[in-house]
Amino acid sequence: MLTTKITFDLADWIREWRKCRNKNPSIDECINFVQWKLEDYKLSDIAKRIIESILICVSE
């Protein structure tokens, strides 16, 4: 389950990724990060869409 803390952690992680690599992570890399934070919890399709939305918002 996505929590506020996880979504903020994801946004911070995306910003750091962009700072270090000068490009955005892929959606799959973002999903892997969240699954790692949730200890390999199976994400729903809705959670994956939320992750994609966070990636888009932070990337702009």
C-alpha positions in Angstrom: 0.0 0.0 0.0 1.3 3.4 -0.9 1.6 5.8 2.0 2.3 9.5 2.2 5.9 8.6 3.4 6.5 6.3 0.5 5.3 8.8 -2.1 7.5 11.5 -0.6 10.4 9.1 -0.6 9.8 8.3 -4.2 9.6 12.0 -5.2 12.9 12.6 -3.3 14.5 9.5 -5.0 13.4 10.7 -8.5 14.9 14.2 -7.8 18.2 12.6 -6.7 18.3 10.3 -9.7 17.8 13.3 -12.0 20.5 15.2 -10.2 23.0 12.4 -10.5 22.2 11.1 -14.0 20.7 14.1 -15.8 17.7 12.1 -16.9 14.5 10.7 -15.5 14.3 7.1 -14.2 12.0 4.8 -16.1 8.6 3.9 -14.7 9.9 0.4 -14.1 12.8 1.7 -12.0 10.3 3.8 -10.0 8.1 0.7 -9.4 11.1 -1.3 -8.3 12.1 1.4 -5.8 8.6 1.4 -4.3 8.5 -2.4 -4.2 11.9 -2.4 -2.4 10.6 0.2 0.1 7.5 -2.0 0.7 9.6 -5.1 1.0 8.4 -6.7 -2.3 4.7 -6.0 -1.8 2.7 -6.7 -4.9 1.5 -3.3 -6.3 -1.9 -2.9 -7.8 -2.5 -1.3 -11.2 -3.9 1.8 -9.4 -0.7 2.1 -7.3 1.4 1.8 -10.5 -0.6 4.7 -12.1 0.0 6.8 -9.0 3.7 6.1 -9.2 3.6 7.1 -12.9 1.8 10.4 -11.9 4.5 11.1 -9.3 7.2 10.6 -11.9 5.5 13.0 -14.3 4.9 15.6 -11.7 8.4 15.6 -10.3 9.9 15.5 -13.7 8.4 18.8 -14.9 
